[in-house]
């Protein structure tokens, strides 16, 4: 399909329960491609991609299951858009061939220049542009490895042809080292350029074999890059307690959900017993007790900051099933009713 007939789709919804997310009090959403779609519609840049599910682009065929999106954009004029905080349903490899681009990942803010390569895992939030992306040619490959949390075992697509030893080494480095930014060499740049050409000339999967081979070659080049540097590994990055810790951080921004302990464990990606164990160790509270305490903390802030809301509205916005239950729990912990708490604190503010 030619560049002027790109297919566009709605925003992709992350399969995890928690959406939206927050990073450092900044709200971000999962896999938001709408600003890019809008920019292409306004002819702000050239865009070409092969994708599946609701990522924008021509449709990938069944020959490349596990590959969610591969493509590039080429912006040769000032841009007025960026991609806000989001996550992907796989590991994403970015490469900037030319130009410059503001880029943020987790708590790291940087500016990308030619030959900069970044890697994001499914649990890592990132943002392209601050707020605008700048001008440049930007490539990406997103591979779904059937993981959403740090402790889960990676499952590579069956068409990845690296030897068991090499794929284990690559997986270990990518899991136990979360370095964001790498300097790519000429071979990696040439590989991305070849991937871009394969995407450009693909017609209904005609370049599936070529794309598979190029991605395999890219992984070999990444392994070479990692092996050429002293990569420090940290096994704690793959511990299940870290997955629970990440979930608990996200939970604080999604307290209005009707959580059960089973749903919390499922969203954290661990079993119920292990989830309860890690939650107790990290917070000194059982999961449901922790949830209640966080809801109470939120309710106290809302009672003071949004005085026009009724007690029932505060209760529902914090995830309590009824205003009566909220008032009972609140009085038990604060030794006063929600209305009394509001009145007392409004006087002192």
Secondary structure as the mmCIF struct_conf table of DSSP 4:
data_model
#
loop_
_struct_conf.conf_type_id
_struct_conf.id
_struct_conf.beg_label_comp_id
_struct_conf.beg_label_asym_id
_struct_conf.beg_label_seq_id
_struct_conf.end_label_comp_id
_struct_conf.end_label_asym_id
_struct_conf.end_label_seq_id
HELX_RH_3T_P HELX_RH_3T_P1 UNK A 3 UNK A 5
HELX_LH_PP_P HELX_LH_PP_P1 UNK A 10 UNK A 14
BEND BEND1 UNK A 15 UNK A 17
BEND BEND2 UNK A 20 UNK A 20
STRN STRN1 UNK A 21 UNK A 23
TURN_TY1_P TURN_TY1_P1 UNK A 24 UNK A 25
STRN STRN2 UNK A 26 UNK A 28
BEND BEND3 UNK A 30 UNK A 31
HELX_RH_AL_P HELX_RH_AL_P1 UNK A 34 UNK A 41
TURN_TY1_P TURN_TY1_P2 UNK A 42 UNK A 43
BEND BEND4 UNK A 45 UNK A 45
STRN STRN3 UNK A 46 UNK A 51
TURN_TY1_P TURN_TY1_P3 UNK A 53 UNK A 54
BEND BEND5 UNK A 55 UNK A 57
STRN STRN4 UNK A 58 UNK A 59
HELX_LH_PP_P HELX_LH_PP_P2 UNK A 60 UNK A 60
HELX_RH_3T_P HELX_RH_3T_P2 UNK A 62 UNK A 64
TURN_TY1_P TURN_TY1_P4 UNK A 65 UNK A 66
STRN STRN5 UNK A 67 UNK A 75
BEND BEND6 UNK A 77 UNK A 77
STRN STRN6 UNK A 83 UNK A 86
BEND BEND7 UNK A 89 UNK A 90
STRN STRN7 UNK A 91 UNK A 105
TURN_TY1_P TURN_TY1_P5 UNK A 106 UNK A 107
STRN STRN8 UNK A 108 UNK A 113
TURN_TY1_P TURN_TY1_P6 UNK A 114 UNK A 115
STRN STRN9 UNK A 116 UNK A 120
TURN_TY1_P TURN_TY1_P7 UNK A 122 UNK A 123
STRN STRN10 UNK A 126 UNK A 128
BEND BEND8 UNK A 129 UNK A 131
BEND BEND9 UNK A 135 UNK A 135
STRN STRN11 UNK A 136 UNK A 143
BEND BEND10 UNK A 146 UNK A 146
BEND BEND11 UNK A 148 UNK A 149
TURN_TY1_P TURN_TY1_P8 UNK A 150 UNK A 151
BEND BEND12 UNK A 152 UNK A 152
HELX_LH_PP_P HELX_LH_PP_P3 UNK A 153 UNK A 154
TURN_TY1_P TURN_TY1_P9 UNK A 158 UNK A 159
HELX_RH_AL_P HELX_RH_AL_P2 UNK A 164 UNK A 176
STRN STRN12 UNK A 181 UNK A 183
HELX_RH_AL_P HELX_RH_AL_P3 UNK A 186 UNK A 201
BEND BEND13 UNK A 203 UNK A 203
TURN_TY1_P TURN_TY1_P10 UNK A 204 UNK A 207
HELX_RH_AL_P HELX_RH_AL_P4 UNK A 208 UNK A 228
BEND BEND14 UNK A 229 UNK A 229
HELX_LH_PP_P HELX_LH_PP_P4 UNK A 231 UNK A 233
HELX_RH_3T_P HELX_RH_3T_P3 UNK A 235 UNK A 238
HELX_RH_AL_P HELX_RH_AL_P5 UNK A 240 UNK A 251
TURN_TY1_P TURN_TY1_P11 UNK A 252 UNK A 253
TURN_TY1_P TURN_TY1_P12 UNK A 255 UNK A 256
BEND BEND15 UNK A 257 UNK A 257
HELX_RH_AL_P HELX_RH_AL_P6 UNK A 261 UNK A 268
TURN_TY1_P TURN_TY1_P13 UNK A 269 UNK A 269
BEND BEND16 UNK A 270 UNK A 270
HELX_RH_AL_P HELX_RH_AL_P7 UNK A 272 UNK A 283
BEND BEND17 UNK A 284 UNK A 285
HELX_RH_AL_P HELX_RH_AL_P8 UNK A 287 UNK A 305
TURN_TY1_P TURN_TY1_P14 UNK A 307 UNK A 308
BEND BEND18 UNK A 309 UNK A 309
HELX_RH_AL_P HELX_RH_AL_P9 UNK A 311 UNK A 317
TURN_TY1_P TURN_TY1_P15 UNK A 318 UNK A 319
BEND BEND19 UNK A 321 UNK A 321
HELX_RH_AL_P HELX_RH_AL_P10 UNK A 323 UNK A 334
BEND BEND20 UNK A 335 UNK A 336
HELX_RH_AL_P HELX_RH_AL_P11 UNK A 338 UNK A 348
#
